[in-house]
């Protein structure tokens, strides 16, 4: 029983069932309301029309009563014939009452000579010549209207017309049945269309679910194709864009793992060759031992640098909630970086120039922004010519500060400039190994800049130097 109840709740939560139910309510409730309004309106209209017809006949009878002097005791064959004919046609009864409430004419011949006292008759005498009263008596309606003497302009009698509404009810019932069959047909069409539409919506969403399941199983080539509604097409396009991003990330991850394996494998292989050489040869001079051990130390340092850069990369990839933001002087930060890098530049007689147009205070993570700027300046030194120069410029406006690093170095080919920010990418692998590069520096730089909601641009020409421009908001926005 519990499983049945759970299955019922599960089905009720289904979007297909709910859409189907909503469409049924939206489609069927107006039909029920429309049926009720149409039948009631038609019935009321038929009764009103019949009442208007009898009121016209009553006016004719009223004129005959006055013109024939019927209320004064004169007989009128025409009046008797007219009243009998109208009573027979409408399956009713006509009673004529004088001002003393005495019944002068009864088409049934049952109440003549008697006194008729009713609320409607009394109202006719007191309400004037323009009044008429209709009340319901089961399957009959009763129309009470005054007889007005035009010469005296007063009510001198009353006509009471009772008429059957059974025929009207039969007509209304027949019309209601036809309308009901028509509306039931419309309702059936609505049910079918609602069911088809709910299946269409559910099947479209099931396609999304199936595609997501395929991706979760590792099928990154899954594509979602949905047509019809604009929203479904947009879902399909967004889903395919998402899978494309996931596919690129997966390829990037695999490439990253491959690159890491390669970068770590190279120094390990070098150390193994060096250590095997030391072990295979006995009695080698101390100088050779020192040289080999120095090479091994160099490879260990290279591995350490790669691992440190990888750790920095992981930290950069984390959410910006890990940002340790503080308001610091960018001028002092750059001066400290240049102070640390001047000894490296001095070895090759490279001139470091710092130009600051104004004091700049900004909200930054000092460690991350230091890594970013240090990598660019260090690259400008490493990939420069001897006796060259590196110029660092600091400027700011009311929203951002700008750091420009320009060098006189070897430059970057135009066709590979879009790739320099990728992990492990090197323009010249042989030269990078000579300078100790890991291919992670500019990737770290870009991540650090993006974490600060900033941007970095590159302009370079081969053998003419490179210019990096970094733009960072003065106020950090989480």
Secondary structure, DSSP 8 states (H G I E B T S, - for coil): -HHHHHHHHHHHT-HHHHHHHHHHHHHHHHHHHHHHHHHHHHHHHHHHHHHHHHHHHHHHHHHHHHHHTGGGT---HHHHHHHHHHHHHTT-EEEEEETTSBEEEETTSSSTTSB---HHHHHHHHH-TT-EEEEEETTEEEEEEEEEETTTTEEEEEEEEEEE-HHHHHHHHHHHHHHHHHHHHHHHHHHHHHHHHHHHHHHHHHHHHHHHHHHHTT-TT------SSHHHHHHHHHHHHHHHHHHHHHHHHHHHHHHHHHHHHHHHHHHHHHHHHHHH--S--HHHHHHHHHHHHHHHHHHHHHHHHHHHHHHHHS-GGG--EEEEEHHHHHHHHHHHHHHHHHTTT-EEEEEESS--EEEEEHHHHHHHHHHHHHHHHHTS-TT-EEEEEEEE-SSEEEEEEEE-S----GGGGGGTTSTT--SSHHHHHHHT--S-HHHHHHHHHHHTT-EEEEEEETTTEEEEEEEEESS---
